[in-house]
Amino acid sequence: MDEDDKIHAHLVSVWRESKAFFSVGGKEGMLFLTDNQLVFVRRTERMKKWWKAAVTRQVVTLHQNDNVMITHDGYDEEDLRIDLREKEKYIDQTSFNNILEIEAEEKQWGSVLKTKVIQDGKKKEYQYSIVRDWVQYPLKDPTSFLKVNWNPFIEFVKSRQIIKE
């Protein structure tokens, strides 16, 4: 992440599922949209203190206005840079030019952001959704999702991609 790279969207309580053939389940984390990339952070020490309050604020905000282009106080570009250095194995970064397809899909239970990307030289497919409620036992798993508007997010990515033939 460049020093002048800014966060344009920061979503917490995001459930990411891989659409690989043998993948089971998903992972909870934060989804960032910066000037040049899509970043999914699965684990950070910095988020423990404010995570629950940020999730509650996000649910309220997205009920009032379903636009996902929001950010949260308490975690900024410097925190993201620290996580990128210290927690590298828990972070997936994808440059906009490595996003082959990005689209939104409305399901009966919530809204999904679907991506096809190139990571580590391989094509991968992911879907992201924002979770409202979780069950904690026996394993943490989402129970309900939010319906949101992913279109501004998608438009931002597409407007920043450099198309190469």
Legacy VTK file of the C-alpha trace (Angstrom):
# vtk DataFile Version 3.0
C-alpha trace
ASCII
DATASET POLYDATA
POINTS 165 float
0.000 0.000 0.000
1.487 3.316 -1.049
1.961 6.118 1.474
-0.603 8.300 -0.322
-3.128 5.456 -0.760
-6.438 6.375 0.933
-9.274 4.199 2.213
-12.551 4.897 0.375
-14.645 2.129 1.931
-14.108 0.127 5.114
-16.633 -2.564 5.941
-16.572 -4.713 9.072
-18.340 -8.003 9.805
-17.839 -9.148 6.208
-18.239 -12.831 5.373
-16.077 -14.015 2.490
-16.590 -17.357 0.847
-14.326 -18.867 -1.741
-16.078 -20.398 -4.703
-13.340 -23.004 -5.199
-14.422 -26.586 -5.799
-13.462 -28.034 -2.396
-13.854 -24.932 -0.235
-16.098 -25.207 2.806
-17.332 -22.327 4.927
-16.017 -18.814 4.897
-14.044 -16.273 6.846
-15.020 -13.150 8.772
-13.051 -9.977 8.348
-12.883 -6.409 7.121
-13.112 -5.373 3.484
-11.280 -2.256 2.322
-11.442 -0.338 -0.909
-8.370 1.862 -1.330
-7.201 4.019 -4.223
-5.617 1.031 -5.969
-6.775 -2.235 -4.449
-9.295 -4.417 -2.700
-8.036 -5.673 0.681
-9.588 -8.352 2.903
-8.202 -8.491 6.468
-9.032 -11.640 8.430
-7.197 -10.881 11.659
-5.829 -7.806 13.380
-5.013 -6.846 16.955
-6.114 -3.273 16.332
-9.770 -4.105 15.824
-10.544 -5.901 19.079
-11.222 -2.743 21.104
-13.761 -1.157 18.789
-15.058 -4.075 16.688
-18.441 -4.572 18.372
-19.271 -0.841 18.410
-18.173 -0.480 14.762
-20.390 -3.402 13.713
-23.397 -1.911 15.514
-22.810 1.531 13.947
-22.398 -0.060 10.524
-25.708 -1.947 10.771
-27.529 1.249 11.785
-25.818 3.274 9.024
-26.598 0.699 6.331
-30.240 0.495 7.420
-30.532 4.257 6.984
-28.608 4.364 3.690
-27.640 1.137 1.913
-24.543 2.628 0.190
-21.475 0.598 1.259
-19.004 3.445 0.645
-18.510 4.080 4.359
-15.493 4.238 6.676
-15.077 3.793 10.425
-13.296 5.876 13.034
-10.673 4.008 15.031
-8.927 2.283 12.102
-7.176 4.323 9.437
-4.593 4.040 6.662
-1.725 3.718 9.157
-3.473 0.823 10.944
-3.960 -0.892 7.586
-0.278 -0.395 6.693
0.758 -1.924 10.036
-1.513 -4.929 9.449
-0.153 -5.339 5.930
3.358 -5.589 7.409
2.633 -7.607 10.563
-0.266 -9.885 9.590
0.606 -10.601 5.969
-0.666 -14.193 6.016
-4.117 -13.021 7.177
-4.537 -10.445 4.437
-5.521 -10.770 0.791
-4.692 -7.821 -1.439
-5.934 -7.602 -5.013
-4.947 -4.789 -7.339
-7.859 -3.423 -9.365
-6.136 -4.624 -12.535
-6.187 -8.197 -11.191
-9.975 -8.110 -10.791
-11.360 -9.882 -13.834
-15.037 -9.532 -12.911
-16.906 -7.739 -10.166
-20.676 -7.682 -9.797
-23.463 -7.541 -7.255
-26.182 -10.099 -6.857
-29.349 -9.812 -4.802
-30.333 -12.933 -2.908
-33.465 -13.440 -0.863
-31.358 -13.333 2.316
-29.039 -10.400 1.429
-26.723 -8.725 -1.075
-23.558 -10.338 -2.404
-20.469 -8.861 -4.049
-19.021 -11.448 -6.431
-15.461 -11.215 -7.724
-13.218 -13.175 -10.035
-9.595 -12.259 -9.418
-6.039 -13.313 -10.108
-4.110 -13.984 -6.881
-0.698 -15.600 -6.784
-0.992 -16.334 -10.506
-4.247 -18.291 -10.074
-7.847 -17.392 -10.885
-10.003 -17.322 -7.768
-13.642 -16.508 -7.109
-14.968 -14.934 -3.935
-18.263 -13.630 -2.702
-18.598 -11.060 0.058
-21.639 -10.267 2.156
-22.171 -8.087 5.209
-23.353 -9.927 8.303
-25.902 -8.547 10.731
-26.052 -11.408 13.276
-23.868 -14.365 14.246
-24.321 -17.634 16.097
-21.338 -18.359 18.363
-21.807 -22.043 19.191
-20.563 -24.594 18.201
-18.680 -22.487 15.606
-19.070 -18.829 14.722
-21.301 -18.628 11.673
-23.484 -15.896 10.139
-27.235 -16.125 10.725
-28.498 -13.034 8.888
-27.104 -10.683 6.277
-27.760 -7.106 5.173
-29.231 -5.947 1.889
-26.927 -3.207 0.646
-26.071 -1.300 -2.507
-22.732 -2.578 -3.873
-23.000 -0.488 -7.084
-20.925 2.542 -5.935
-18.231 0.109 -4.772
-18.240 -1.685 -8.148
-18.233 1.582 -10.099
-15.246 2.822 -8.088
-13.235 -0.318 -8.923
-14.152 -0.235 -12.609
-13.321 3.473 -12.895
-9.804 2.820 -11.540
-8.951 -0.245 -13.635
-6.453 0.091 -16.459
-7.739 -2.084 -19.282
-5.039 -4.038 -21.110
-5.659 -6.118 -24.228
LINES 1 166
165 0 1 2 3 4 5 6 7 8 9 10 11 12 13 14 15 16 17 18 19 20 21 22 23 24 25 26 27 28 29 30 31 32 33 34 35 36 37 38 39 40 41 42 43 44 45 46 47 48 49 50 51 52 53 54 55 56 57 58 59 60 61 62 63 64 65 66 67 68 69 70 71 72 73 74 75 76 77 78 79 80 81 82 83 84 85 86 87 88 89 90 91 92 93 94 95 96 97 98 99 100 101 102 103 104 105 106 107 108 109 110 111 112 113 114 115 116 117 118 119 120 121 122 123 124 125 126 127 128 129 130 131 132 133 134 135 136 137 138 139 140 141 142 143 144 145 146 147 148 149 150 151 152 153 154 155 156 157 158 159 160 161 162 163 164
